[in-house]
Amino acid sequence: MREEDIAFKQLEDAFQKEILNNAIAKGIFGWELLYTKMNFIDRFIAKKVTKIEKDTSNILVNNINQFAEEINRHIINF
């Protein structure tokens, strides 16, 4: 299963079906780990859980832009 598919499954699990069905827009925007901004405990736990050792960014800019466009279309047509 792709990372984005997993994220959509998590989104579906996090919200009631009625809320998702009535949402104007839905989106997955990615993730980011910034160890440089974490305290020692958070950094330690994140490294153990993720196996990622340095600051990492996976922001999905295209998804953010599509989400904003969908919101703008809804507002303009409202």
C-alpha positions, 0 to 999 in steps of 0.5 A: 500500500502506498504512503498516500493510501495509508494516509487516506485510510487514517483520515477515513478512520479519524472522522465519521463517514457523515463528516467526510461525505459532507466535507468541501475538500479533503486532502493529505498534505504530507509530513515533516520531522524537525529534530532541530526543533524537538526536545531530547525526549521527543527526538529520542522517541521519534528516532526510535519509532521512525528509524529516521535520523535527521530532519526530513520533509515530505510536504506534498505541495501539489496536494495543498494547492489542489486543496486550496483550489477546491476551497476557492471553487466552492467559495466562488460558487457559493 
